[in-house]
């Protein structure tokens, strides 16, 4: 099993944050299927203020490159991503075009 931690910010607007959370109470079935189909076995999002942290657990065959290819070929995923970008903003220092940024693990007990 692989485990990843990623970060992203939401726009600092209480109404937009509430809408974003509402969408995540019941993600679209096609989005759920795309996550499972690529080999992700668990996914959790945590929020503090407008900062999001995404925890991903995936099977040993999972790669972000394969996910990017599959997502680009899936019109429903593209629709979801465009909709979510209404609420999201890149972290400071994020490369152009990037959203969720992979975090470096610096400690494990």
SENU-640505 format. One record per residue: residue in one letter; residue number from 1; x, y, z of N, C-alpha, C, O in turn. Coordinates in Angstrom, 1 decimal. Atoms other than C-alpha are relative to their C-alpha. Layout:
N
+---+-----+--------+--------+--------+--------+--------+--------+--------+--------+--------+--------+--------+--------+
: r :   k :    n_u :    n_v :    n_w :   ca_u :   ca_v :   ca_w :    c_u :    c_v :    c_w :    o_u :    o_v :    o_w :
+---+-----+--------+--------+--------+--------+--------+--------+--------+--------+--------+--------+--------+--------+
: A : NUM :      X :      Y :      Z :      X :      Y :      Z :      X :      Y :      Z :      X :      Y :      Z :
...
+---+-----+--------+--------+--------+--------+--------+--------+--------+--------+--------+--------+--------+--------+
//
This chain:
109
+---+-----+--------+--------+--------+--------+--------+--------+--------+--------+--------+--------+--------+--------+
: r :   k :    n_u :    n_v :    n_w :   ca_u :   ca_v :   ca_w :    c_u :    c_v :    c_w :    o_u :    o_v :    o_w :
+---+-----+--------+--------+--------+--------+--------+--------+--------+--------+--------+--------+--------+--------+
: X :   1 :    0.8 :   -1.2 :    0.0 :    0.0 :    0.0 :    0.0 :    0.9 :    1.2 :    0.0 :    1.9 :    1.3 :    0.7 :
: X :   2 :   -0.7 :   -1.2 :    0.1 :    1.1 :    3.5 :   -0.8 :   -0.9 :    1.1 :    0.7 :   -2.1 :    1.0 :    0.8 :
: X :   3 :    0.7 :   -1.0 :   -0.7 :    0.2 :    6.6 :    1.2 :    0.6 :    1.4 :   -0.4 :    1.8 :    1.5 :   -0.4 :
: X :   4 :   -0.4 :   -1.3 :    0.5 :    0.3 :   10.2 :    0.1 :   -0.8 :    1.1 :    0.8 :   -1.9 :    0.9 :    1.3 :
: X :   5 :    0.7 :   -1.1 :   -0.6 :   -0.5 :   13.6 :    1.7 :    0.2 :    1.2 :   -1.0 :    1.3 :    1.5 :   -1.4 :
: X :   6 :   -0.1 :   -1.1 :    0.9 :   -1.3 :   16.6 :   -0.5 :   -0.7 :    1.2 :    0.7 :   -1.5 :    1.0 :    1.6 :
: X :   7 :    0.7 :   -1.2 :   -0.5 :   -2.4 :   20.2 :    0.2 :   -0.5 :    0.9 :   -1.1 :    0.1 :    0.9 :   -2.2 :
: X :   8 :    0.6 :   -1.0 :    0.9 :   -4.5 :   22.9 :   -1.5 :   -0.7 :    1.0 :    0.9 :   -1.1 :    0.6 :    2.0 :
: X :   9 :    0.8 :   -1.0 :   -0.7 :   -6.2 :   26.1 :   -0.4 :   -1.4 :    0.1 :   -0.7 :   -1.5 :   -0.1 :   -1.9 :
: X :  10 :    1.3 :   -0.5 :    0.5 :   -9.8 :   27.1 :   -0.8 :    0.0 :    1.5 :    0.0 :    0.8 :    2.1 :    0.7 :
: X :  11 :    0.2 :   -1.4 :    0.0 :  -10.8 :   30.6 :   -1.6 :   -0.5 :    0.4 :    1.4 :   -1.4 :   -0.3 :    1.9 :
: X :  12 :    0.4 :   -0.4 :   -1.3 :  -11.2 :   32.4 :    1.7 :   -1.3 :    0.7 :    0.1 :   -1.4 :    1.9 :    0.4 :
: X :  13 :    1.3 :   -0.6 :    0.0 :  -14.9 :   32.9 :    1.5 :   -0.9 :   -1.0 :    0.7 :   -1.1 :   -2.2 :    0.2 :
: X :  14 :    0.9 :    1.0 :   -0.7 :  -17.3 :   31.2 :    4.0 :   -1.1 :   -0.6 :   -0.8 :   -1.3 :   -1.8 :   -0.6 :
: X :  15 :    1.1 :    0.6 :    0.8 :  -20.1 :   30.7 :    1.5 :    0.6 :   -1.0 :   -1.0 :    0.0 :   -2.1 :   -1.2 :
: X :  16 :   -0.7 :    0.9 :    0.9 :  -17.7 :   29.1 :   -1.0 :    0.5 :   -1.2 :    0.7 :    0.4 :   -2.4 :    0.1 :
: X :  17 :   -0.5 :    1.1 :   -0.7 :  -16.2 :   26.9 :    1.6 :   -1.2 :   -0.9 :    0.4 :   -1.0 :   -2.2 :    0.3 :
: X :  18 :    1.2 :    0.8 :   -0.3 :  -19.7 :   25.8 :    2.7 :   -0.5 :   -0.8 :   -1.2 :   -0.8 :   -2.0 :   -1.1 :
: X :  19 :    0.4 :    0.6 :    1.2 :  -20.6 :   25.0 :   -0.9 :    0.9 :   -1.2 :   -0.3 :    0.5 :   -2.3 :   -0.7 :
: X :  20 :   -1.0 :    1.0 :    0.3 :  -17.4 :   23.0 :   -1.4 :   -0.2 :   -1.2 :    0.9 :   -0.2 :   -2.4 :    0.5 :
: X :  21 :    0.3 :    1.1 :   -0.9 :  -18.1 :   20.9 :    1.7 :   -1.2 :   -0.7 :   -0.3 :   -1.3 :   -1.9 :   -0.2 :
: X :  22 :    1.2 :    0.6 :    0.4 :  -21.6 :   20.3 :    0.6 :    0.2 :   -0.9 :   -1.2 :   -0.4 :   -2.0 :   -1.2 :
: X :  23 :   -0.3 :    0.9 :    1.1 :  -20.4 :   18.9 :   -2.7 :    0.7 :   -1.3 :    0.4 :    0.5 :   -2.4 :   -0.1 :
: X :  24 :   -0.7 :    1.2 :   -0.5 :  -18.1 :   16.5 :   -0.8 :   -0.8 :   -0.9 :    0.9 :   -0.3 :   -1.9 :    1.3 :
: X :  25 :    0.9 :    0.9 :   -0.8 :  -20.9 :   15.1 :    1.3 :   -0.5 :   -1.1 :   -0.8 :   -0.8 :   -2.2 :   -0.3 :
: X :  26 :    0.5 :    1.0 :    1.0 :  -22.0 :   13.2 :   -1.8 :    0.6 :    0.3 :   -1.3 :    0.0 :    0.9 :   -2.2 :
: X :  27 :   -0.6 :   -0.3 :    1.3 :  -19.5 :   13.3 :   -4.6 :   -0.7 :   -0.7 :   -1.1 :   -1.4 :   -1.7 :   -0.9 :
: X :  28 :    0.7 :    0.6 :    1.2 :  -20.8 :   12.4 :   -8.1 :    0.5 :   -1.5 :   -0.1 :    1.7 :   -1.8 :    0.2 :
: X :  29 :   -0.3 :    1.4 :    0.2 :  -20.9 :    8.6 :   -8.7 :    1.2 :   -0.2 :   -0.9 :    2.0 :   -1.1 :   -0.7 :
: X :  30 :   -1.0 :    0.1 :    1.0 :  -18.6 :    9.0 :  -11.7 :    1.4 :    0.3 :    0.6 :    2.4 :   -0.2 :    0.2 :
: X :  31 :   -1.2 :   -0.4 :   -0.7 :  -16.0 :   10.7 :   -9.5 :    0.5 :   -1.1 :    0.9 :    1.7 :   -1.5 :    1.0 :
: X :  32 :   -0.3 :    1.1 :   -0.9 :  -16.2 :    8.0 :   -6.9 :    0.6 :   -1.2 :   -0.8 :    1.6 :   -1.8 :   -0.4 :
: X :  33 :   -0.4 :    1.2 :    0.8 :  -15.8 :    5.3 :   -9.6 :    1.4 :    0.3 :   -0.5 :    2.3 :   -0.6 :   -0.6 :
: X :  34 :   -1.3 :   -0.3 :    0.5 :  -12.8 :    7.1 :  -11.1 :    1.1 :   -0.1 :    1.0 :    2.2 :   -0.5 :    0.7 :
: X :  35 :   -1.0 :    0.1 :   -1.1 :  -11.0 :    7.2 :   -7.8 :    0.3 :   -1.5 :    0.3 :    1.4 :   -1.8 :    0.4 :
: X :  36 :   -0.2 :    1.4 :   -0.3 :  -11.6 :    3.5 :   -7.1 :    0.7 :   -0.7 :   -1.1 :    1.6 :   -1.5 :   -0.9 :
: X :  37 :   -0.5 :    0.7 :    1.1 :  -10.8 :    2.4 :  -10.6 :    1.5 :    0.2 :   -0.2 :    2.1 :   -0.7 :   -0.8 :
: X :  38 :   -1.5 :   -0.3 :    0.2 :   -7.3 :    4.0 :  -10.6 :    0.8 :   -0.7 :    1.1 :    2.1 :   -0.7 :    1.0 :
: X :  39 :   -0.7 :    0.8 :   -1.1 :   -6.4 :    2.0 :   -7.4 :    0.1 :    0.7 :    1.3 :    0.9 :    0.3 :    2.2 :
: X :  40 :    0.1 :   -0.7 :   -1.3 :   -7.1 :    4.5 :   -4.6 :   -1.0 :   -0.8 :    0.9 :   -2.1 :   -1.0 :    0.5 :
: X :  41 :    0.8 :    0.8 :   -0.8 :   -8.4 :    2.5 :   -1.7 :   -0.6 :    0.8 :    1.2 :   -1.6 :    0.4 :    1.8 :
: X :  42 :    0.5 :   -0.9 :   -1.0 :   -9.0 :    5.4 :    0.8 :    0.4 :    1.4 :   -0.3 :    1.5 :    1.6 :   -0.8 :
: X :  43 :   -0.3 :   -1.4 :    0.2 :   -9.2 :    9.1 :    0.5 :   -0.8 :    0.8 :    1.0 :   -2.0 :    0.6 :    1.2 :
: X :  44 :    0.6 :   -0.8 :   -1.0 :   -9.8 :   11.7 :    3.2 :    0.4 :    1.4 :   -0.2 :    1.6 :    1.7 :   -0.6 :
: X :  45 :   -0.4 :   -1.4 :    0.0 :   -9.9 :   15.5 :    3.1 :   -0.3 :    0.7 :    1.3 :   -1.4 :    0.5 :    1.9 :
: X :  46 :    0.1 :   -0.7 :   -1.3 :   -9.3 :   17.6 :    6.2 :    0.1 :    1.5 :   -0.3 :    0.8 :    1.9 :   -1.2 :
: X :  47 :   -0.1 :   -1.4 :    0.3 :   -9.8 :   21.4 :    6.4 :    0.3 :    0.7 :    1.3 :   -0.3 :    0.4 :    2.4 :
: X :  48 :   -0.3 :   -1.0 :   -1.0 :   -8.4 :   24.1 :    8.7 :   -0.1 :    1.4 :   -0.6 :    0.8 :    1.7 :   -1.4 :
: X :  49 :    0.2 :   -1.3 :    0.6 :   -9.7 :   27.5 :    7.8 :   -0.2 :   -0.2 :   -1.5 :   -1.2 :   -0.9 :   -1.9 :
: X :  50 :    0.1 :    0.2 :    1.5 :   -9.2 :   27.6 :    4.0 :    1.0 :   -1.0 :   -0.5 :    1.1 :   -1.2 :   -1.7 :
: X :  51 :   -1.1 :    1.0 :    0.4 :   -6.3 :   25.0 :    4.0 :   -0.6 :   -1.4 :    0.0 :   -1.3 :   -1.8 :    0.9 :
: X :  52 :    0.4 :    1.4 :    0.1 :   -7.1 :   21.5 :    2.8 :    1.2 :   -0.9 :    0.0 :    2.3 :   -0.6 :   -0.5 :
: X :  53 :   -1.0 :    1.0 :    0.1 :   -5.1 :   18.4 :    3.4 :   -0.7 :   -1.3 :   -0.4 :   -1.7 :   -1.7 :    0.1 :
: X :  54 :    0.6 :    1.2 :    0.7 :   -5.8 :   15.3 :    1.3 :    0.9 :   -1.2 :    0.4 :    2.1 :   -1.2 :    0.1 :
: X :  55 :   -0.8 :    1.3 :   -0.2 :   -4.7 :   11.8 :    2.5 :   -0.5 :   -1.0 :   -1.0 :   -1.7 :   -1.2 :   -1.1 :
: X :  56 :    0.3 :    1.0 :    1.0 :   -4.6 :    9.1 :   -0.1 :    0.7 :   -1.3 :    0.3 :    1.9 :   -1.3 :    0.6 :
: X :  57 :   -0.6 :    1.3 :   -0.1 :   -4.0 :    5.4 :    0.3 :   -0.4 :   -0.7 :   -1.3 :   -1.5 :   -0.7 :   -1.7 :
: X :  58 :    0.2 :    0.6 :    1.3 :   -3.6 :    3.4 :   -2.9 :    0.8 :   -1.3 :    0.0 :    1.7 :   -1.6 :    0.8 :
: X :  59 :   -0.6 :    1.2 :    0.2 :   -2.6 :    0.0 :   -4.1 :    1.4 :    0.2 :   -0.6 :    1.8 :    1.3 :   -1.0 :
: X :  60 :   -1.4 :   -0.1 :    0.4 :    1.0 :   -0.7 :   -5.1 :    0.2 :    0.4 :   -1.5 :    1.3 :    0.9 :   -1.9 :
: X :  61 :   -0.1 :   -0.4 :    1.4 :    0.3 :   -0.1 :   -8.8 :   -0.4 :    1.4 :   -0.3 :   -0.2 :    1.9 :   -1.4 :
: X :  62 :    0.4 :   -1.4 :    0.2 :   -1.0 :    3.4 :   -8.4 :    1.1 :    0.9 :   -0.3 :    2.2 :    0.9 :    0.3 :
: X :  63 :   -0.9 :   -1.2 :    0.3 :    0.8 :    6.4 :   -9.9 :   -0.8 :    1.2 :   -0.3 :   -1.9 :    1.1 :   -0.8 :
: X :  64 :    0.7 :   -1.2 :    0.4 :   -0.2 :   10.0 :  -10.2 :    0.0 :    0.3 :   -1.5 :   -0.9 :    0.9 :   -2.0 :
: X :  65 :   -0.1 :   -0.2 :    1.4 :    0.9 :    9.9 :  -13.8 :   -1.2 :   -0.8 :   -0.7 :   -1.8 :   -0.2 :   -1.6 :
: X :  66 :    1.1 :    0.8 :    0.6 :   -1.6 :    7.1 :  -14.6 :   -1.4 :    0.7 :    0.4 :   -2.3 :    0.7 :   -0.5 :
: X :  67 :    1.2 :   -0.7 :   -0.3 :   -4.3 :    9.0 :  -12.7 :   -0.2 :    1.3 :   -0.8 :   -1.3 :    1.5 :   -1.3 :
: X :  68 :    0.1 :   -1.2 :    0.9 :   -3.6 :   12.2 :  -14.7 :   -0.5 :   -0.4 :   -1.4 :   -1.3 :    0.3 :   -1.9 :
: X :  69 :    0.4 :    0.4 :    1.4 :   -4.0 :   10.3 :  -18.0 :   -1.4 :   -0.4 :    0.1 :   -2.2 :    0.0 :   -0.8 :
: X :  70 :    1.4 :    0.5 :   -0.1 :   -7.2 :    8.6 :  -16.8 :   -1.0 :    1.2 :    0.2 :   -2.0 :    1.2 :   -0.4 :
: X :  71 :    0.8 :   -1.2 :   -0.3 :   -8.6 :   11.9 :  -15.5 :   -0.2 :    0.9 :   -1.2 :   -1.3 :    1.4 :   -1.5 :
: X :  72 :    0.1 :   -0.9 :    1.2 :   -7.8 :   13.8 :  -18.7 :   -0.9 :   -0.7 :   -1.1 :   -1.5 :    0.1 :   -1.9 :
: X :  73 :    0.8 :    0.7 :    1.0 :   -9.7 :   11.1 :  -20.7 :   -1.5 :   -0.1 :    0.5 :   -2.3 :   -0.7 :   -0.3 :
: X :  74 :    1.3 :    0.2 :   -0.6 :  -12.8 :   11.2 :  -18.4 :   -0.7 :    1.4 :    0.0 :   -0.4 :    2.3 :    0.8 :
: X :  75 :    0.7 :   -1.3 :    0.0 :  -15.2 :   14.1 :  -19.3 :   -0.7 :    0.4 :    1.3 :   -0.7 :    1.5 :    1.6 :
: X :  76 :    0.6 :   -0.3 :   -1.3 :  -17.0 :   13.8 :  -16.0 :    1.0 :    0.5 :    1.1 :    0.7 :    1.4 :    1.8 :
: X :  77 :   -1.0 :   -0.4 :   -0.9 :  -13.8 :   14.1 :  -14.0 :    0.4 :    1.5 :   -0.4 :    0.6 :    2.3 :    0.5 :
: X :  78 :   -0.4 :   -1.4 :    0.4 :  -12.9 :   17.2 :  -16.1 :   -1.1 :    1.0 :    0.4 :   -0.8 :    2.1 :    0.8 :
: X :  79 :    1.1 :   -0.9 :   -0.4 :  -16.3 :   18.7 :  -15.4 :    0.0 :    0.3 :    1.5 :   -0.1 :    1.4 :    1.9 :
: X :  80 :   -0.1 :   -0.1 :   -1.4 :  -15.9 :   18.0 :  -11.7 :    1.2 :    1.0 :    0.4 :    1.1 :    1.9 :    1.2 :
: X :  81 :   -1.2 :   -0.9 :   -0.3 :  -12.4 :   19.6 :  -11.7 :   -0.2 :    1.4 :   -0.3 :    0.2 :    2.3 :    0.4 :
: X :  82 :    0.3 :   -1.4 :    0.4 :  -13.6 :   22.7 :  -13.5 :   -0.9 :    0.6 :    1.1 :   -0.8 :    1.8 :    1.5 :
: X :  83 :    0.9 :   -0.4 :   -1.1 :  -16.4 :   23.0 :  -10.9 :    0.7 :    0.3 :    1.3 :    0.5 :    1.3 :    1.9 :
: X :  84 :   -0.7 :   -0.1 :   -1.3 :  -14.1 :   22.5 :   -7.9 :    0.9 :    1.2 :   -0.1 :    1.2 :    1.8 :    0.9 :
: X :  85 :   -0.9 :   -1.2 :    0.1 :  -11.7 :   25.2 :   -9.3 :   -0.7 :    1.3 :    0.4 :    0.0 :    2.3 :    0.7 :
: X :  86 :    0.8 :   -1.2 :   -0.5 :  -14.5 :   27.7 :   -8.5 :    0.3 :    0.3 :    1.5 :    0.3 :    1.4 :    1.9 :
: X :  87 :   -0.2 :   -0.1 :   -1.5 :  -13.7 :   27.0 :   -4.8 :    1.5 :    0.0 :    0.4 :    1.8 :    0.4 :    1.5 :
: X :  88 :   -1.4 :    0.2 :   -0.3 :  -10.0 :   26.2 :   -4.9 :    0.9 :    1.1 :   -0.5 :    0.6 :    1.8 :   -1.4 :
: X :  89 :   -1.1 :   -0.8 :    0.5 :   -6.8 :   28.2 :   -5.2 :    1.3 :   -0.7 :    0.3 :    1.4 :   -1.3 :    1.3 :
: X :  90 :   -1.3 :    0.7 :   -0.2 :   -3.3 :   27.1 :   -5.6 :    0.7 :    0.6 :    1.2 :    0.6 :    1.7 :    1.6 :
: X :  91 :   -0.9 :   -0.5 :   -1.1 :   -0.9 :   27.3 :   -2.7 :    1.0 :    0.9 :   -0.5 :    1.4 :    0.9 :   -1.7 :
: X :  92 :   -1.1 :   -0.9 :    0.5 :    1.7 :   30.0 :   -2.8 :    1.2 :   -0.8 :   -0.4 :    1.6 :   -1.8 :    0.2 :
: X :  93 :   -1.2 :    0.7 :    0.5 :    4.7 :   28.9 :   -4.9 :   -0.4 :   -1.2 :   -0.8 :    0.6 :   -1.9 :   -1.3 :
: X :  94 :    0.4 :    1.2 :    0.8 :    2.7 :   26.2 :   -6.8 :    0.3 :    0.3 :   -1.4 :    0.0 :    1.4 :   -1.9 :
: X :  95 :   -0.2 :   -0.2 :    1.5 :    3.8 :   25.7 :  -10.4 :   -1.3 :    0.3 :   -0.7 :   -2.3 :   -0.2 :   -0.3 :
: X :  96 :    1.1 :   -0.4 :    0.8 :    1.5 :   27.1 :  -13.0 :   -0.8 :   -1.3 :   -0.5 :   -0.1 :   -2.2 :   -0.9 :
: X :  97 :    0.8 :    1.1 :    0.4 :   -1.4 :   24.7 :  -13.8 :   -0.2 :   -1.1 :    1.0 :   -1.0 :   -2.0 :    0.8 :
: X :  98 :    0.1 :    1.1 :   -1.1 :   -0.9 :   22.6 :  -10.6 :   -1.1 :    0.4 :    1.0 :   -1.4 :    1.6 :    1.2 :
: X :  99 :    1.1 :   -0.2 :   -1.1 :   -3.6 :   22.2 :   -7.9 :    0.6 :   -0.6 :    1.3 :    1.3 :    0.0 :    2.0 :
: X : 100 :   -0.5 :    0.7 :   -1.2 :   -3.0 :   19.7 :   -5.2 :    1.5 :   -0.2 :    0.0 :    2.0 :   -0.7 :   -1.0 :
: X : 101 :   -1.4 :    0.1 :    0.0 :    0.6 :   19.7 :   -4.1 :    0.4 :   -1.2 :    1.0 :   -0.1 :   -1.2 :    2.1 :
: X : 102 :   -0.5 :    1.1 :   -0.8 :    2.3 :   16.5 :   -2.8 :    0.9 :    0.6 :    1.1 :    1.8 :    1.4 :    0.9 :
: X : 103 :   -0.8 :   -0.5 :   -1.2 :    3.7 :   17.1 :    0.7 :    1.1 :   -1.0 :    0.3 :    0.9 :   -2.2 :    0.0 :
: X : 104 :   -1.1 :    0.9 :   -0.4 :    7.0 :   15.6 :    1.9 :   -0.2 :   -0.4 :    1.4 :   -0.5 :    0.3 :    2.3 :
: X : 105 :    0.0 :    0.5 :   -1.4 :    6.9 :   13.3 :    4.9 :    1.3 :    0.3 :    0.7 :    2.3 :    0.0 :    0.2 :
: X : 106 :   -1.2 :   -0.3 :   -0.7 :    9.3 :   14.5 :    7.5 :    0.1 :   -0.7 :    1.3 :    1.1 :   -0.6 :    2.0 :
: X : 107 :    0.0 :    0.7 :   -1.3 :    8.4 :   12.4 :   10.5 :   -1.0 :   -1.2 :    0.0 :   -2.1 :   -1.1 :   -0.7 :
: X : 108 :    0.9 :    1.1 :   -0.2 :    6.8 :    9.0 :   11.3 :    0.4 :   -0.6 :    1.3 :    1.5 :   -0.9 :    1.6 :
: X : 109 :   -0.2 :    0.6 :   -1.3 :    6.4 :    7.5 :   14.8 :    0.0 :   -1.5 :   -0.2 :    0.1 :   -2.3 :    0.7 :
+---+-----+--------+--------+--------+--------+--------+--------+--------+--------+--------+--------+--------+--------+
//
